[in-house]
Amino acid sequence: MASARETEDWPPNIKAIFKRKSPASAYLGLEVIDCDVDAGTVELAFDATDNLCNLWGGIHGGMVAAMMDDILAIAVGLKLEWGQISPTLEMKVSMLSVAKPGRLTGRGRVLRRGKSVVFVEGELLDADGTLLAKGSSTCTLVTLKKREDKPADK
């Protein structure tokens, strides 16, 4: 995982992942490896356990889609302003190979950020570099509250 020094300049919503993962992300074994705010790219890892498998031993497609949702959402998070969230308008995931338990790597990147919409894409790979899934998403930008500038201390 990235060191605290490396995360100093990351947006608040990305820093928050280090303080408290969502229960779903924790279940998937999410780990943030690296973020490049300027490039709008993220690298994540997932500890895919047997608990994520279907009856045939592969990672359930819904779990792969949930991993992709984390990949895409965290990439979008790099481009949010303070007080904004990015609800997903649509998401597409193409399953290309069977995902098996183990360490999986996710990479996401922002394709374009407009005034109210962000376009993002991602991929999920196994430890051998086999491409397991590709995904894309469109997210809307919603401002929950505006930042209030505090007066300087006297």
Secondary structure, 3 states (H helix, E strand, C coil): CCCHHHHCCCCHHHHHHHHCCCHHHHHHCEEEEEEECCCCEEEEEEEECHHHECCCCCECHHHHHHHHHHHHHHHHHCCCCCCEECCEEEEEEEECCCCCCEEEEEEEEEEEECCCEEEEEEEEECCCCCEEEEEEEEEECEECCCCCCCCCCC
